[in-house]
Amino acid sequence: MSETIYDEWGVPPVINATGTKTRIGGTLIREESLEAMNRAAEAFVRISDLQQAASERIADATGAEAGYVTDGASSALTLAAAACIAGDDLGTMARLPDTEGVADEIVMPRSHRNGYDHALRLAGAEITDVGGSDYDLGTGSENTELWEIADAIGEDTVAVAYMAKPFTRPPLPEVVDLANEEGVPVIVDAAAELPPTRNLSRFIEEGADLVAFSGGKAIRGPQSSGILAGRGDLIRSVARQHLDMHAAGPAYDPPEELVGADDLPGVPRQGIGRSMKVGKEEIAGLIAALEAFQAEDDEAVLGEWHDRAQRVADGLAGIAGLSVELAGGEKTEAVTTVVATVEEGAPTTAADVVAGLRGENPRIFVGADDLHDGGFTVNPRCLADDEVETVVDRIVARLEG
Ligand SMILES: *Cc1c(COP(=O)(O)O)cnc(C)c1O
């Protein structure tokens, strides 16, 4: 490999065998995206005009009424919550995250709670979670019943939040029906649910009001980019709270379709989204990446990942103390991963293998989510073909102690 900027700075290189993880750089940005960023860097543009153009392209890609380029899926969730709380009210926008005297509850199935829901709370939302863990514990057939969501929706409810995974329940269309009946929007976190490319439109088709995707995972756009797609009125609220806003009244003339300034009593203040700035380069880079991603053949991409996973599994087959299988479909719907389990009595443990690999040069990151079961995983999607052998060799060396 040629010298990287990290080599030049003496920062240890990484081989990514764990997938699109932000902490090791997410993904490798597409050529088309980088080129768009470079071109965007060559000239000034009014950001609201550019977001308006991006909105149309996101709408085309997702089937939503409108869209917005955010600073990642996480900030898309914060902006979604801010839009659901503030709606069109400039006073509330200016006060967020202070929600005193304003409806601010977001209802969520308890089994959908996760570290990223901090993003919703950042806007001032209070999460009311419902249901339990009965299905996971084997003490009942569902974690959350629909009626429990309905029961929790009250005067202070501004949204229902839903984490999209192939296995999450209750099914989204049923949650949407119920929320819509109560007049409450549904925010879907679909940050990591690509591919398949059809998921770009799936959640909107199923009735979601706002859907968040990461731009720095499968789309392979800039790391600090994301998409919020959804209802025009909510995206308008997002724009009003995100754009660099406070301007002299007589000169204030943002694009009507995106910001709807004609209906405003005056110029909005800088909103809660101002700390989540998105540059012209990220907007252009994200849209170029989105269009390239859409044009991809899911089966070809998944097939390539599957073949790479198979090569890793073949390389690890027959190693004493290690059992290996291919898995796919549960956590990510699409990606085949290698699940390796370090057997009892082996000279090392999965935790030592994982920690040891991370301490090497180059650092090798394998998946560590199954350590409690004595396992680690190899995810092929960010691995280069010429890194497969190194990963296999280093795992084997670690197992041999
Ligand atoms: C990655 C991820 C996020 C955050 O996405 P960013 O684009 O990194 O901000 C949010 N939710 C889920 C479920 C994720 O996997």
The ligand as an ORCA input file, in Angstrom:
! r2SCAN-3c Opt
* xyz 0 1
  C     -24.694      4.726     12.833
  C     -26.008      4.896     13.458
  C     -26.480      6.163     13.838
  C     -25.627      7.420     13.695
  O     -25.324      7.696     12.367
  P     -24.256      8.836     11.994
  O     -24.479      9.008     10.522
  O     -22.921      8.283     12.328
  O     -24.598     10.034     12.768
  C     -27.734      6.277     14.374
  N     -28.508      5.182     14.556
  C     -28.092      3.939     14.217
  C     -28.985      2.781     14.435
  C     -26.826      3.751     13.667
  O     -26.415      2.532     13.328
*
